[in-house]
Amino acid sequence: MESFSLPLENNAVLAGLRTSTLPDAPPKDTPLIVAIHGGSYSSSYYDATAQYSCASYSTFLRVPFLAIDRPGYKGSTALPSTIPEDSSYLQEEGRYFHHQVLPAIWNAYCKEYSVSSIVVLAHSLSVPMAVVAAALHANNKATTNGQAYPLAGIILSGYGTSLNHDTMSRMQPFFEHHGDRLKFPAEVKEDIMLNKATPGLTDPEIFEKTEELNTDVGLAELVDSNEDMWGVWRHRYMPFVRCPVLYNLAGEDNLWTVNAETLRDFVAAFERSVRVESGIVPGAAHCMELSRCSRGWYARVFGWAVECGIGHGLGKF
């Protein structure tokens, strides 16, 4: 994948990685997948190694793929430091994604890639960002009969309704850091994100990439991921999402409580979505995209995105 840097309307910069333009135009109604990484990673999360990369799936299925660096990560401009009293960091990040990021991506790359819509892929702390944007997009479409970008679906993983309290107790000392950002030690990342204590979930080549993939994370987004925020996502945003939603939890996730009840509670919040599919992936760690299950997960991601693109093109939603 190749790096990109895109100026935004607010004079900020968006950076990340994207696949090369295909030699021939993709089939009609092909979407562009826009991926967002979670906390303490970057766009390279989706291009970790040759085996653990979206590039091969993009080429084979002829579906363009673009992964952004979230605000404040790598070359992307940080969000303004002032957050409105009735909002929070992740809510503002979702608004920024909707108003600034997705319109800029669409205007810059829709013709180059010959795509007809966008499908958002979000992992972990970027899930609220995608949900907020999808809710705002649905509201804009309903109230103004217009949209700055065509959203065909959102794909979510690595975010739940109830945190694993044993894991949170091990992480607590790091939250007492007094700066604005912190960087987790490699052993902590491998424990929480990759569940290293359970053999067979992740290949050794990924553990060799831990330091390279590791980045600092803002305390504001970590604080915003607490369980108290579930009510905000549940009542203020999720019921207003109208586009299709694919939601999967990793069966061996060390960060969230994973069972049939938490899965059901999460998807039930998408009351107006035209299509919701969900499941638990056995044998996958929190970072499903870095687990051995990633091949199956990416195959599902790309296939489902194609379905969403065609459904959108046919006016089904």
C-alpha positions, 0 to 999 in steps of 0.5 A: 500500500502507498502513503497519502496526505490529503488537505482538508477544508479546515486546513488540517491534513489527513494521512494514511495508506491506500491501495494503488489504482486498479489497471482497469475500472472495477465492476459497477457499484464497487465501493471504496472501503475506508478503514479506521484503526483503534487506539495505539495503532495507525493506518499500518494496522491494515498493512502489517505484513504481506500476509496480514494486509488488505492489499491482496484482498483489494487487488483480487476482488477489485475493491479499493481500500484506504486506511486513515491515520486518525486525528493526532496519529502519525501525519494527521492533524489533531482535533482541536483541544477544546471539547464542547461541554455536551460532547466528548472526544470520540463524539467530536472525532465522529463529527470530524469524520463525517464533516471533514474526512469522508467528504474529502476522501470522496472528492479526492478519490471517487473518480480515480478509483471509479467507485460508487459509494463508501463502506467504513471499516472500524476497529476498537476505539474507532467504532464510536467514530464510525457510528456517530458519522453514520448517524449524522449521515442518515440525519443529513440525508433525511433532513436535506435530501442531500449528502456529501458522500454516499455511505453504503455500510459500516463494518465494526469490530473490537468494541462492546458494551461491557469492559473486561474488568480484570484487564482494566485493572491491569491497565489502570496504572497507565491511565494515571499518566499525567501527559496528554498521550501515553505509549503502552509497553510491548508486553501490555499490547501483546497481552491485551490486544493479541492475547499472547497467553493463549497459544495459536491465535496469532502468528510469530511474525505479528509479535515481531511487529509489535514495536513497529505497529505501536504508537502513542494514544491520547488519554482523552480517547481512552477515558471516553471508552469507559462503560458509562459512554455506552448509554451515549452511543446506545441512545444518542447515535445508534438508533439513528443509523440507517445504513447496513451494519456488520458487527463482529466480536472476537471470541478471545477478546481480552478487552471486552466481555464477549458472550451472546448477551453483549452481542445481542445488546449491541446490535439491538441498538441499531433500531433503524438500520436496513440490515444488521448482521453479527457474530462472534469469531472463535479463535480471534484476539481483540485485534482480529485483523492481526489474528490468524482468523484475519483471512476469514474476517477480511474475506467477509469484510470485502464480500459484505462491502461488495454486497452493500455497494450493489445494494446502494447502487440499486437504491435498496437503502 
